[in-house]
Amino acid sequence: MGNANINGVATCLKVREVGFTGPILLRTSETQEYLKTQHKNLSEILEEEVINQVISKTEVNHGKEVIRNILMN
């Protein structure tokens, strides 16, 4: 991703490292099962809310609903 050539999960981790405390949604074309093969600690990352939610790019309405709920709270 970008000049650093890191993926979305690594980008989310970096964002947390610099102190961002707001919600982070990971929008991806990969399945959670595939992401877990690439990031063995993905369950822990999600449990600790480093990434608040993983949203599939194919689930457009679900993504809109999640974003709407975050903005309403």
MARBA-3410 file (N, C-alpha, C, O; in Angstrom, 1 decimal):
73
0.9,-1.2,0.0,0.0,0.0,0.0,0.9,1.2,0.0,1.7,1.4,0.9 ~ 0.8,2.0,-1.0,1.6,3.3,-1.1,3.1,3.0,-1.2,3.5,1.9,-1.6 ~ 3.9,4.0,-0.9,5.3,3.9,-1.0,5.9,2.9,0.0,6.9,2.3,-0.3 ~ 5.3,2.7,1.1,5.8,1.7,2.1,5.6,0.3,1.7,6.2,-0.6,2.2 ~ 4.7,0.1,0.7,4.4,-1.3,0.3,3.9,-2.2,1.4,4.4,-3.4,1.5
3.0,-1.7,2.2,2.5,-2.6,3.3,1.0,-2.8,3.0,0.4,-2.0,2.3 ~ 0.4,-3.8,3.6,-1.0,-4.1,3.4,-1.9,-3.4,4.4,-1.4,-2.6,5.2 ~ -3.2,-3.6,4.2,-4.2,-2.9,5.0,-4.1,-3.1,6.5,-4.2,-2.2,7.3 ~ -3.9,-4.4,6.9,-3.8,-4.7,8.3,-2.6,-4.0,8.9,-2.7,-3.4,10.0 ~ -1.4,-4.1,8.2,-0.2,-3.4,8.7,-0.4,-1.9,8.8,0.1,-1.3,9.7
-1.2,-1.3,7.8,-1.5,0.1,7.9,-2.3,0.4,9.1,-2.0,1.4,9.8 ~ -3.3,-0.4,9.4,-4.1,-0.2,10.6,-3.3,-0.2,11.9,-3.5,0.6,12.8 ~ -2.4,-1.2,11.9,-1.5,-1.3,13.1,-0.6,0.0,13.2,-0.5,0.5,14.4 ~ -0.1,0.5,12.1,0.7,1.7,12.2,-0.1,2.9,12.6,0.4,3.7,13.4 ~ -1.4,3.0,12.1,-2.2,4.1,12.5,-2.4,4.1,14.0,-2.4,5.1,14.7
-2.6,2.9,14.6,-2.8,2.8,16.1,-1.5,3.2,16.8,-1.5,3.8,17.8 ~ -0.4,2.8,16.2,0.9,3.1,16.8,1.2,4.6,17.0,1.8,5.0,17.9 ~ 0.7,5.4,16.0,0.9,6.8,16.1,-0.2,7.5,17.0,-0.2,8.7,17.1 ~ -1.1,6.7,17.6,-2.0,7.3,18.5,-3.4,7.5,18.1,-4.2,8.0,18.9 ~ -3.8,7.1,16.9,-5.2,7.2,16.5,-6.1,6.3,17.3,-5.8,5.1,17.5
-7.2,6.9,17.9,-8.0,6.1,18.8,-9.4,5.9,18.3,-10.3,5.3,18.9 ~ -9.7,6.5,17.1,-11.1,6.4,16.5,-11.3,5.0,15.9,-10.4,4.2,15.9 ~ -12.5,4.8,15.4,-12.8,3.5,14.8,-12.0,3.3,13.5,-11.8,4.2,12.7 ~ -11.5,2.1,13.3,-10.9,1.7,12.0,-11.6,0.5,11.4,-11.8,-0.5,12.0 ~ -12.1,0.8,10.2,-12.7,-0.3,9.4,-11.8,-0.7,8.3,-11.2,0.1,7.6
-11.6,-2.0,8.2,-10.7,-2.5,7.1,-11.6,-3.0,6.0,-12.4,-4.0,6.1 ~ -11.6,-2.3,4.9,-12.4,-2.7,3.7,-11.5,-3.5,2.8,-10.5,-3.0,2.3 ~ -11.8,-4.7,2.5,-10.9,-5.6,1.8,-11.7,-6.5,0.8,-12.9,-6.7,0.9 ~ -11.0,-7.0,-0.2,-11.5,-7.9,-1.1,-11.2,-9.4,-0.7,-11.7,-10.3,-1.2 ~ -10.4,-9.5,0.4,-10.0,-10.8,0.9,-11.0,-11.2,2.0,-11.6,-10.4,2.6
-11.1,-12.5,2.1,-12.0,-13.1,3.2,-11.2,-13.0,4.5,-10.0,-13.0,4.6 ~ -12.0,-13.0,5.6,-11.3,-13.1,6.9,-10.5,-14.3,7.1,-9.4,-14.3,7.7 ~ -10.9,-15.4,6.5,-10.2,-16.7,6.6,-8.8,-16.5,5.9,-7.8,-17.0,6.4 ~ -8.8,-15.9,4.7,-7.5,-15.6,4.0,-6.6,-14.7,4.9,-5.4,-14.9,5.0 ~ -7.2,-13.6,5.4,-6.5,-12.7,6.2,-5.8,-13.3,7.4,-4.7,-13.0,7.8
-6.6,-14.3,8.0,-6.0,-15.0,9.1,-4.8,-15.9,8.7,-3.9,-16.1,9.6 ~ -4.7,-16.3,7.5,-3.5,-17.1,7.0,-2.4,-16.1,6.9,-1.2,-16.6,7.0 ~ -2.6,-14.9,6.6,-1.6,-13.9,6.4,-1.1,-13.2,7.7,0.0,-12.7,7.8 ~ -2.1,-13.1,8.6,-1.9,-12.5,9.9,-2.4,-13.4,11.0,-3.5,-13.4,11.3 ~ -1.5,-14.2,11.5,-1.8,-15.2,12.5,-2.5,-14.6,13.7,-3.3,-15.3,14.4
-2.2,-13.3,14.0,-2.8,-12.7,15.2,-4.1,-11.8,14.8,-4.4,-11.0,15.6 ~ -4.7,-12.1,13.7,-5.9,-11.3,13.3,-7.0,-11.3,14.3,-7.6,-10.3,14.6 ~ -7.2,-12.5,14.8,-8.3,-12.6,15.8,-8.1,-11.7,17.0,-9.0,-11.1,17.5 ~ -6.8,-11.7,17.5,-6.4,-10.9,18.6,-6.6,-9.4,18.2,-7.0,-8.6,19.0 ~ -6.2,-9.0,17.0,-6.3,-7.6,16.5,-7.7,-7.2,16.5,-8.0,-6.1,16.9
-8.6,-8.1,16.1,-10.0,-7.7,16.1,-10.6,-7.7,17.5,-11.4,-6.8,17.8 ~ -10.2,-8.7,18.3,-10.7,-8.7,19.7,-10.3,-7.5,20.5,-11.1,-7.0,21.3 ~ -9.1,-7.0,20.3,-8.6,-5.8,21.0,-9.0,-4.5,20.3,-8.7,-3.5,20.8 ~ -9.8,-4.7,19.3,-10.4,-3.5,18.5,-9.3,-2.6,18.0,-9.5,-1.4,17.9 ~ -8.1,-3.2,17.6,-7.1,-2.4,16.9,-7.8,-2.1,15.5,-7.7,-1.0,15.0
-8.4,-3.1,14.9,-9.3,-2.9,13.8,-10.7,-3.2,14.3,-11.0,-4.3,14.8 ~ -11.6,-2.3,14.2,-13.0,-2.5,14.7,-13.8,-3.4,13.9,-14.6,-4.2,14.5 ~ -13.7,-3.4,12.6,-14.5,-4.3,11.8,-13.8,-4.5,10.4,-13.2,-3.6,9.9 ~ -14.0,-5.7,9.9,-13.5,-6.0,8.5,-14.8,-6.1,7.7,-15.7,-6.8,8.0 ~ -14.7,-5.3,6.6,-15.9,-5.2,5.7,-15.4,-5.7,4.3,-14.4,-5.2,3.8
-16.2,-6.6,3.7,-15.9,-7.1,2.4,-16.3,-6.0,1.3,-17.3,-5.4,1.5 ~ -15.4,-5.8,0.3,-15.8,-4.9,-0.7,-17.0,-5.3,-1.5,-17.7,-4.4,-2.1 ~ -17.4,-6.6,-1.5,-18.5,-7.0,-2.2,-19.8,-6.8,-1.4,-20.9,-6.9,-2.0 ~ -19.7,-6.5,-0.1,-20.9,-6.2,0.7,-21.1,-4.7,0.9,-21.0,-4.2,2.0 ~ -21.4,-4.1,-0.2,-21.6,-2.6,-0.2,-22.6,-2.1,0.8,-22.3,-1.2,1.6
-23.8,-2.7,0.8,-24.8,-2.3,1.8,-24.4,-2.5,3.2,-24.7,-1.6,4.1 ~ -23.7,-3.6,3.5,-23.3,-3.8,4.9,-22.3,-2.8,5.3,-22.3,-2.3,6.4 ~ -21.3,-2.4,4.4,-20.4,-1.4,4.7,-21.0,-0.1,5.0,-20.6,0.6,5.9 ~ -22.0,0.3,4.2,-22.7,1.5,4.4,-23.4,1.5,5.7,-23.4,2.6,6.4 ~ -24.0,0.4,6.1,-24.7,0.3,7.4,-23.7,0.5,8.5,-24.0,1.2,9.5
-22.6,-0.2,8.5,-21.6,-0.1,9.5,-21.1,1.4,9.7,-21.0,1.9,10.8 ~ -20.8,2.0,8.6,-20.4,3.4,8.6,-21.5,4.3,9.2,-21.2,5.2,10.0 ~ -22.7,4.1,8.8,-23.8,4.9,9.3,-24.0,4.7,10.8,-24.2,5.7,11.5 ~ -23.8,3.5,11.3,-23.9,3.2,12.7,-22.8,3.9,13.5,-23.0,4.4,14.6 ~ -21.6,3.9,12.9,-20.5,4.6,13.6,-20.8,6.1,13.7,-20.5,6.7,14.7
-21.2,6.7,12.6,-21.5,8.1,12.6,-22.6,8.5,13.5,-22.6,9.6,14.0 ~ -23.6,7.6,13.7,-24.7,8.0,14.6,-24.4,7.9,16.1,-25.1,8.4,16.9 ~ -23.3,7.2,16.4,-22.9,7.0,17.8,-21.9,8.0,18.3,-21.5,8.0,19.4
END
